[in-house]
Amino acid sequence: MIGEFFGATYDFEYNIGDKLYEFAIMSYEDFDKLKAIYTQLIELVCTAKEADTMDEKLDCFFKMFQIVRACLEFSPYTHFYTQVLIDIIVKTYNSKVFRTDLLFKSQIGVFIENPKYYAKEFYEDLEENSYTIELILYEFTDNIEKVSTKKHNEYIKYFETIRDLLIENLMEKKTDLKKRLELISKYSNNSIVRNLSTEERIYLYEAKRVFDIHYLNTNPAHAIFLDTKFKTKYVCDKGLSLQERRLDVDDVVKLIKEKQIAVEEVYELENTEEQIRFELFKVIQNNFTINKCENCGKLFIPVTSSKNPNQKGRNDQKYCNNLYLDTGKTCKEIGALNKQKEKVQNSSILKEYNREYKRMHGLHYNHTKEFKEKQFKEWSEKARELRDTYTNEQIEDFKIELKKLSDLYWK
């Protein structure tokens, strides 16, 4: 990703779709955890910049990676926010200027209202260096003049302002994403939509504003198109030496197999909005299922079994497995029951059938010798067949026929 600096030293991997869903269903209280992590990050980087010895600076430098990792585990969409926060702290100390210009350069779209923190024109036009690990370490450990308590407090207040604006912007992204996924959920369970080709589905969701609509002059006509800026690259973490490359093709192929060399397709993303847009694109492309619970209204990923929540399930599931309020039951348990109750309340046939079923079951339970279980099951089966034969408009006829049936089994 462009802007990949001050980051974790190891790869952070996650499944596309799953983290998108988790981010969309976060509560606003969840972001208090991120605020606490960012507060810790601010304190650590400030400590490093104000430290007197190189050992102290380096100790903070490596501790920083652990905090960055915690941010990624909170949500991978914090990546660009975390990077710009660290960059602003480091470069503010190094330049003695509030480096608000880095907000605009990172394309996060955060606006700071306090004129005191407005970006300096010189820095707005300054092109930032492409980071290498050596340059990162230099920026982080570069010695600065002693910072007074007043200046330190001034910096902290500024960094906390940046922190709050970044989190607020990320929360807006979460709200917007939830709306997009609800739109996808609304249409994706339609069999007609699911039978569309990938290209047709992309066009459909573009038209339904899951993505922003843009217009491109494609003479002779205007066309709606998905605004994707994802840059594709092919990378390989292994390779052949110059001497090995000069071998015959058969030998080169053999070495490729032995060393398990493979090229991977990667995408270069510049900000969190592009990261989310890219994953939404993949969700639509792969018909990834995220449903909206008909009981609690929350988004959920269907599963086939509560014993294996990671296993993807049918896309037509209507209820989630989350506990509903303080009932101690899941929406899946309550939702179907509520649906059945609603169905019964709206059907005079079902009301009458349920009333008679309870009566006959009570008679069987209290007179097991005279009204055996086998007889009750026979009655029950024929009663259901009778129930499915009549409509609500034929309720009186149904009552008469149901009574005749019951009289055959219990007189």
N, C-alpha and C positions, 0 to 999 in steps of 0.2 A: 504493500500500500504506500502511496505517496505520503510523506509526513511520518514515516515509520522511524521515529527516533525516541530517545529516552524510554524505549519500550522494554518488554520482557526479553530475556536472553534466550528463551526457548519458545518454540512454536506454541500457539494456542489454537487448538482445533475444536470445532463444534459442528453439530449437524444443522445444515440450513433448514429453516422451518421451525425446528424445536425452540431455538433461542428467540426467534422472531415472535413466536407465540407467547413464550414466557415473559418477554419484554412488554407485549401488548396487554397482558392481564395483570401487570404489576399494579399495586395500590400506590397512592401518593406517599403513604407512610414508608413504603419500601425505600424511597429515595433518601430518607433520613440516614440510612446505612451508608449510602454513597457520600452524603455530606460529611459524615464522620470520617470516612476514608480519605476524602479530599482535604479535610482539616488536618489529618495526620500527615498527609503528603506535603501540605504547605509548611508545616512545622519542620519536617525533615529536610526539605530543600533549603529552607531559610537557615536552618542550623548548619547545613553543609556550606552555604555561601558565607556565613559569618564565622565559621570555624578558623582557628589559628593554625592548625597543623594539617599536613597532607593526609596523615593517617585518619584523622577525624572526617575529612572530606570524603576519602575513599570508602570509609565505613558507611557513611550516609548514602554514597553512590550505589553501593550494592544492596543496601536495605531498600532503596527506592524501587528496585526491580520487584521486590516482594509485594510492595504496595500496588504497583502497576498490575501485577498478577491478580491481586485481590479485586481490583477494579474490573478486570476482564471477566473474572468469575462472577462478579455481580451482574455484569452484562457486557458482551463483546462490543456493544454499540457505544460504550464509554471510550473506546480506543482513541479517537481523534480529540475528544474533550480532554482526556488525561494528558495527551501529548502537548496540547496547546497550553494547558495550565502550567505544566512544568517548564515549558519553553518561556512563557511570560515571566515566571518567577526568576529563572536563571538570567534571562537577558535584561530584566529590569535591574537586577543587582549589578550586572556587568556594565550597563550603559548609564546607570543612575537616572533613567528616564522610564516613565510608565509605558511599557511596550504594548499598548492597546492595539496598535496596528496589526499585531499577530492574530487578533480575532478575525479581522477582515481577510488577511492572507490565507487563513485556514478555511475560509468559506463556510464558517459555522453559522453566520447570520445573526450574531448576537450584537445588540446595540447598547452602548453604555451611555447613560443620560448625564452623568456628572461631568461638566466641562473640564474639571480638574484632571480628569483621566483621558481626555481626548488625545488621539494619536498625534505625534509630531510629524509635520510634513516631510521632514528629512527621512524619517523611518518608514513612512508610507511608501516612499519611492525606492527604499533600499531593498535590493534583492537578497533574500536569505540564502545562505550557503546550503548546499546539499550535504546532509549529515553522513559522517562515517563514525565508527566507534571511537576513533582517535579524537575527532572534533567534538563529539559528545562529551568525552572525558575532559577535554581541554576547557570547554565552556563551563562545565559543572564545577571543575576544581580551580578555575582561574582565580587568582588572588584579587581581592578588592580592598579598598580603603576601609578602615574601621567604621562600622555603622553605629550611629548613636541610638540611644533608646527611643528618642523621638522619631528618627527616621525608620527604625525597625517597626514601630507601632503603625507608622504611616503606610509602610509596605504591607504589613499584615492586613490592615483594613482594605487596601486595594486588592490584594489577592483574594480576600474573602468575598469582596464584591464580584470579582471575576468568577469565583467558585459558584456563588449563588446564581449568577446569570447563566452559566453553563448548565447547571442542574435544571434551572427553569426551562431552558431551551430543550434539553433532553426530555423533560416531562411533556413538553408540547409535541415532540416527535412521537412519544409513546401514545398520546391521545389521538394523534392523527393516524398512526399505524393501526390502532384498534378499530377506527372507523373504516379503514381500507380492508382489514381482514373480515370485518362484519359484512362488507359488500361482497367480498369473495365468497364467504360462507353462504350468503343469501343465494347466490347464483350457482355456486359450484355443485350443490346437491341436486340441481336440475339435470335430469338425464340428458336432455337436449344439449345443455351446455357441456356436460362431460364428454359428449360424443363429438364435439368440435375438434378440429385439428389444433395443434399447439399455436400455429399462426393465427387461426381464427379466434382462439381464446384470448390471445394477447390483444388483438384488435378489440374484442368485446370489452375487456377490462379497461382498455385505454378509453373507449367510448363512454364507459360507466364511471370514468374519472378515478379509478384505482391509481392510475398514473396521471400526471399532468398532461393535458393535451397541448401539443405544439403543431405548428403548421410549417410545412416546407414547400417551397415553390419547386415542384417537380415537373416543369413544363412537359406537356401542355395542360396539366391539371394540378390542383392543390391536393395534398394527401395528408391525412392524419398519421402521425407516426409516434412510436414510443421513443422518448428522449433518453437514449442510453449513451452514456459517455464511458462505459467500461472499456478499459484498454486490456486487451488480451496479450499475455506473454507466455512463453514456454521456457521453463526453467529445469535445471538438472543439478542435483547436489553432488554428483559424481562425474568423472570424466576419464578420458584416455590421455595418456602422455603423447607428446609429439612423435616419439618413436613408435608407439603402439598404433597411432593413426596411419602410419606409413605401411603397415602390414597389409597383406592380401585381405580382400573382403571377407573370405571365410574365417580368417583368423580374428579379424575385427569383430565379426558377429559372435564368435565364440567368446571373446573377452567381454562383450556387452552382456551375454548371458551369465558368464561367471561372476561379473561384478554387479549384476542386477541393475544395470543402468537403464533408467527410464526417464523420459521427458514428461513433465506434468504441466498441464494448462493452468495458469493462474490469471487472476484479474487484478488490475491496478485500480484502486478506488481512492478518491481524494478527500472524502468527508463522510460523516455519518449518514446523511441523506442519501448519498450514492450507495452506501453499504446496505441500507434498508431497501432502497429501490431495487438493487441487484437481487436481494434475497426474495423480495416479492415477485420479481420476474421469474425466479427459479421455482417458487411455490406454484405459480400459475402454469409454468412450462411443464412441471411434473405432476400436475393435478393433486398436489398435496392437500390433504383434507384437514380443515379446521372448522368445527361446527359451533353453532351458538345454542346453548342449552335452552330448551323450551320451558324449563322450570325456573331457573335463576337468572337466565339471560347472559351468563358468562360464556366466553369462548372456551373451547376444550378440544383436545385431540382425541378422536375415538380410539378405544382400545378393545381388544378382543376378550381380554380376561383381566380381572383385578389382580390375579396372581402374577401377571406379567405386564405391568403398565407401560413398558417400552415397546410392546408389540402393537403395530398399527392395526386398527380394526375397520369395520364396515363404515362407509361414509354416510350411511343413513341413520346412524344413532342420534336420537333426539335429546338424550339426557346425559349429563356428566356424572362422574363418580365422586364429586366433591360433596362434603357434608353440607346439608342445607340448614342454615340458621342454627338453632339450638335443638333441633329435632333428634339428633343422633343418627339420622338416616341420610343416605345420599340422595341426590336429585334423581338418580336412576331408579331408586326404590320408591321415592315419593311421587315423582313425576308421572309414572305409568299409573299409579293408584289414583292420583288426582284426575288424570285424563279419563280413567274409567268411571270415576264418580261423576265427573262432568257429563260424560256420555250417558250415564244412567239417569241423571237429573233431567236431561233433555229428551229422554225417550220413555214414553208411558209403557211401551212393550217391555223394556228392560226393567223398569220399576216393578211391574207386575210379575215378571219372571223371577227377579231376585226375592220378592216377597214370598212367592210360592216355594222357591228353592229353600229358603230358610225354614219355612213351615215343615216341608217334607223331610228336611235334614233333621229337624228336631224330633219328628215322629220316629224316624229311623233310629236316632240316638237313644230315645227313651223306650223303644219297643224293638230291640234288636232281634228277638226271636220271631215276632210276628212280621216284622218288616226288615228282612235280611239285607246285608250290604249289596249283594248281587242284584236284588230287586231295586234298591235305591239307585244303583249305577245305571240300570236299564231305564228307570224313570228319567234320570238326569239326562241321559243321551237323547231320549225321545223328546224331552222338554226343550232341549237346545235346538233340535231340528224344527220343532213347532215354533219356537221363538224366531228363528231365522226365516220362517215362511211368511210371517205377518208384518205389516207396516203399522206405524202409529195410528193411522186412520182406521185400522181394523181392530182396535183395541178390544172392543166388546166381543167380537167374534173370537179373538184370541183368549179372552178370559173364559168363555164357555168351553172351548176346546181343551184348554189347560186344566180346567176343573174335571172334565171327563177323563182325561189322562190320569190325573191324580187319584180319582175315584177307583180306577182300575187296580191301582197298587195299594190303596189304603181306604178301607170302607169302615 
